[in-house]
Amino acid sequence: MLSRRSVRIKVLQQLYALNRDQELSPKDALKNYDKSITQSYELCDFAIFILLRIAEYAKIDEEKRKRKHLKTIEDQTFNSKMATNSSTTSLSSSTTLEKAIDDGDFETKLDKDFIRKMYREFINSDEFATYLSGQTDTVGDHQILLDLFRYCRNHELFKETVQDHYPNWKTDKSLVIGMIKKLIKALPLEGNHRDYLKPMDEEAEDFGKELLRSTIKHQKLFDELIEPKLENWDAERLAIIDTIVLRMALAELVYFPTIPKKVTLNEYVDISKSYSTAKSKDFINGLLDRLMTDLSAEGLIVKEGRGLVE
């Protein structure tokens, strides 16, 4: 699921690009927003592809162990159920995932030794040993894939590889983790794997695009509301990220009646901590609080629905 925080960050990125590049138009920003959603899907598919290939390597490993003349106890007790269980095979037989792998040219994006190295390290983990010696069931199959995914996303080689091809990994990491966890827990699949990853249309389409449009359309109005509240601070010296964050927050406060004021305040204060200066958090918090109070008193902020009046 594409969270509203993820959507806000994607909108922030497009507004920043629009501010920095004078050749970009609002129409371009909307197109680029759509591309950023597509890139999130592709990144998620790439991470699933890596997870699947590592799990499937167990079949290659089992064959190699069988061909040994002198087998260790580990060789004799090894089995490839991480690759052959119903959850993994469901992913490997997904035609939509196969298409995504082909479209993204994923096979060429991995070093030849990448999968083998990641697999070899993972099978030495306690989690793998527990799974190998335990009874096979859906819960265990889900858990080993979740354990494998946690191992991958914490591994420097995985992070470097993904980041090399998808720079949006840092901003989309939490989104991808949530979507893949949801997918794994739904295995085996019924139909399109993307159905399990698909973000809510309301968030990606309605909320995200309308937030982007409203912030651009009413920028002049928002700047006129912000400037008098700066107190002795020159508006031109305001960090551009802070300015954009304030404009987005005002757009949400004024034009999104179903989102509580406190939610908006907390979200943009939190975003400013990650994307702006060290002092931005307190600055954004104080300024937005004053703006909310004044605009509410003037009747410019009206919230609808149960619990949203205040």
C-alpha positions in Angstrom: 0.0 0.0 0.0 1.3 3.4 -0.9 1.0 5.4 2.3 0.1 9.1 2.3 3.6 9.9 3.7 5.1 8.2 0.6 2.8 10.3 -1.6 3.6 13.5 0.1 7.4 12.9 -0.3 6.9 12.2 -4.1 4.9 15.4 -4.4 7.6 17.3 -2.5 10.2 15.9 -4.9 8.3 17.1 -8.0 7.7 20.5 -6.5 11.4 20.9 -5.7 12.3 19.9 -9.3 9.7 22.4 -10.6 11.3 25.1 -8.5 14.9 24.3 -9.6 14.3 23.7 -13.3 12.6 26.7 -15.0 12.0 24.6 -18.1 9.7 22.3 -16.3 5.9 23.0 -16.4 3.1 21.9 -14.0 2.1 19.4 -16.7 5.7 18.0 -16.6 5.5 17.7 -12.9 2.3 15.6 -13.1 3.9 13.4 -15.7 7.0 12.9 -13.6 4.8 12.2 -10.5 3.2 9.3 -12.5 6.7 8.1 -13.5 7.8 8.1 -9.8 4.9 5.8 -9.0 5.9 3.5 -11.8 9.5 3.5 -10.6 8.3 2.4 -7.1 6.6 -0.6 -8.7 9.7 -1.5 -10.7 11.9 -1.2 -7.6 9.5 -3.4 -5.7 9.6 -6.0 -8.5 13.4 -5.9 -8.6 13.6 -6.6 -4.9 11.1 -9.5 -5.3 13.2 -10.8 -8.2 16.3 -10.8 -6.0 14.5 -12.6 -3.2 13.1 -15.2 -5.6 16.5 -15.9 -7.2 18.2 -16.4 -3.8 15.5 -18.8 -2.7 15.6 -20.7 -6.0 19.4 -21.1 -5.6 18.6 -23.9 -3.1 17.8 -26.2 -6.0 21.2 -25.7 -7.6 22.8 -26.2 -4.2 21.0 -29.5 -3.6 22.1 -30.8 -7.0 25.7 -30.0 -6.3 25.5 -31.7 -2.9 24.0 -34.8 -4.5 26.9 -35.1 -6.9 29.6 -35.1 -4.2 31.4 -38.3 -3.7 32.1 -37.6 0.0 29.0 -36.0 1.5 29.0 -34.3 4.9 26.1 -34.7 7.3 24.9 -31.3 6.2 24.9 -32.5 2.6 22.9 -35.6 3.4 20.3 -33.7 5.4 20.0 -30.7 3.1 16.9 -30.2 1.0 15.7 -27.5 -1.4 12.3 -26.8 0.2 13.1 -23.0 0.3 12.9 -23.2 -3.5 10.3 -25.8 -3.9 7.6 -24.9 -1.4 4.3 -23.6 -2.6 5.0 -20.0 -1.7 8.2 -19.7 -3.7 6.9 -21.7 -6.7 3.9 -19.5 -6.7 6.2 -16.5 -7.2 8.3 -18.2 -9.8 5.3 -19.2 -11.9 3.7 -15.8 -11.8 3.4 -14.6 -15.4 3.1 -11.0 -14.4 6.3 -11.1 -12.3 8.0 -12.9 -15.2 6.9 -10.0 -17.5 8.1 -7.4 -15.0 11.5 -9.2 -14.9 11.8 -9.1 -18.7 10.6 -5.5 -19.0 13.0 -4.4 -16.3 15.8 -6.4 -17.8 16.6 -7.5 -14.2 18.8 -10.4 -15.1 21.4 -8.1 -16.5 21.4 -5.9 -13.4 23.0 -8.5 -11.1 26.6 -9.6 -10.9 27.0 -13.3 -11.6 28.3 -14.0 -8.1 25.7 -11.8 -6.3 23.0 -14.5 -5.8 25.5 -17.2 -4.9 27.2 -15.0 -2.3 23.9 -13.8 -0.7 22.6 -17.4 -0.6 25.7 -18.9 0.9 25.7 -16.4 3.7 22.0 -16.7 4.4 22.0 -20.5 4.7 24.5 -20.2 7.6 21.8 -18.3 9.6 19.9 -19.7 12.5 16.7 -18.9 10.7 17.6 -21.1 7.8 18.7 -24.0 10.1 15.4 -23.8 11.9 13.4 -23.9 8.7 15.4 -26.7 7.2 14.9 -29.0 10.2 11.3 -28.1 10.8 8.0 -29.3 9.3 7.0 -27.7 6.0 3.8 -25.6 6.3 2.6 -22.3 4.9 3.5 -20.4 8.1 7.1 -21.7 7.9 7.3 -21.0 4.2 6.2 -17.5 4.7 8.5 -17.0 7.6 11.7 -18.1 5.7 10.9 -15.7 2.9 10.3 -12.9 5.4 13.6 -13.8 7.2 15.4 -13.9 3.8 14.0 -10.5 2.9 15.1 -9.0 6.2 18.5 -10.4 5.7 18.7 -9.0 2.2 17.6 -5.5 3.0 20.1 -5.2 5.8 23.0 -6.5 3.7 25.3 -3.9 2.3 25.7 -5.8 -1.0 22.0 -5.8 -1.5 21.6 -2.1 -0.7 24.5 -1.1 -3.0 23.1 -3.2 -5.8 19.6 -1.9 -5.5 20.7 1.7 -5.1 22.9 1.5 -8.2 19.9 0.8 -10.4 17.1 2.5 -8.4 18.2 5.7 -6.6 14.7 5.9 -5.2 15.5 3.0 -2.9 16.3 5.4 0.0 13.0 7.3 -0.2 10.9 4.2 -1.1 12.5 1.7 1.2 9.7 1.6 3.8 7.1 1.5 1.1 8.9 -1.5 -0.6 9.3 -3.3 2.7 5.6 -2.9 3.5 4.5 -4.0 0.0 6.7 -7.1 -0.1 5.7 -8.2 3.4 2.1 -8.0 2.3 2.8 -10.0 -0.8 4.7 -12.8 1.1 1.9 -13.2 3.6 -0.6 -13.6 0.8 1.3 -16.4 -0.9 0.5 -18.6 -2.8 -0.8 -16.1 -5.3 -4.1 -16.1 -7.1 -3.8 -14.1 -10.2 -1.7 -10.9 -10.8 1.1 -10.4 -8.3 0.7 -6.6 -8.8 -2.8 -6.9 -7.3 -1.1 -7.5 -3.9 1.3 -4.6 -4.4 -1.1 -2.1 -5.9 -1.3 1.1 -3.9 -4.8 2.5 -3.1 -5.9 4.6 -6.1 -7.2 7.2 -3.8 -3.7 7.8 -2.4 -1.6 7.6 -5.6 -4.2 9.2 -7.9 -6.7 11.4 -6.1 -4.7 12.5 -3.1 -1.3 12.8 -4.7 -2.2 14.5 -7.9 -4.7 16.8 -6.3 -2.1 17.8 -3.6 0.4 18.5 -6.4 -2.1 20.6 -8.4 -3.4 22.5 -5.4 0.0 23.4 -4.2 1.1 24.7 -7.7 -2.2 26.5 -8.4 -2.4 28.4 -5.1 1.3 29.0 -4.6 0.9 32.8 -4.7 -1.9 32.7 -2.1 0.1 30.5 0.2 3.2 32.7 0.0 1.0 35.7 0.9 -0.2 33.8 4.0 3.2 32.7 5.0 5.2 35.9 4.7 3.4 38.0 7.4 4.1 35.2 9.9 7.8 35.1 9.4 8.4 38.0 11.8 11.8 39.6 11.1 12.8 36.8 8.7 13.3 37.5 5.1 11.1 35.3 3.0 13.8 35.1 0.3 16.2 33.6 2.9 13.8 30.8 3.7 15.1 27.3 2.7 13.3 26.3 -0.5 12.4 22.9 1.0 10.8 24.7 4.0 8.8 26.9 1.7 7.6 23.9 -0.3 6.7 22.0 2.8 4.7 25.0 4.1 2.9 25.4 0.8 1.9 21.7 0.7 0.7 21.8 4.3 -1.5 24.8 3.6 -2.9 23.1 0.5 -3.8 20.1 2.6 -5.2 22.2 5.4 -7.4 24.3 3.1 -8.3 22.0 0.3 -8.5 18.5 1.9 -11.4 18.8 4.4 -11.3 15.1 5.4 -7.7 15.2 6.7 -7.4 16.2 10.4 -5.4 19.4 11.1 -3.2 17.6 13.6 -2.4 14.9 11.1 -1.2 17.4 8.5 0.8 19.3 11.1 2.6 16.2 12.4 3.2 14.8 8.9 4.9 17.9 7.5 7.0 18.5 10.7 8.2 14.9 10.4 9.0 15.3 6.7 11.0 18.5 7.4 13.2 16.5 9.8 14.2 14.2 7.0 14.4 16.6 4.1 15.3 20.0 5.3 17.7 21.7 7.8 18.4 20.8 11.4 16.3 23.7 12.6 13.4 23.2 10.3 11.4 20.9 12.6 10.8 23.6 15.2 10.4 26.3 12.6 7.8 24.4 10.6 6.0 23.4 13.7 5.7 26.9 15.1 4.8 28.6 11.9 2.2 26.0 10.9 0.6 26.1 14.3 0.2 29.9 14.0 -1.2 29.6 10.5 -3.7 26.9 11.5 -4.9 29.0 14.4 -5.4 32.2 12.3 -6.8 30.5 9.2 -9.3 28.5 11.3 -10.4 31.7 13.0 -11.0 33.3 9.6 -13.0 30.3 8.4 -10.5 29.3 5.7 -9.9 25.8 7.2 -13.0 23.8 7.5 -12.9 20.1 8.3 -15.6 17.6 7.6 -16.6 14.3 9.1 -16.7 12.8 12.6 -13.9 14.0 14.8 -12.5 16.5 12.2 -14.4 19.6 13.2 -11.7 20.7 15.7 
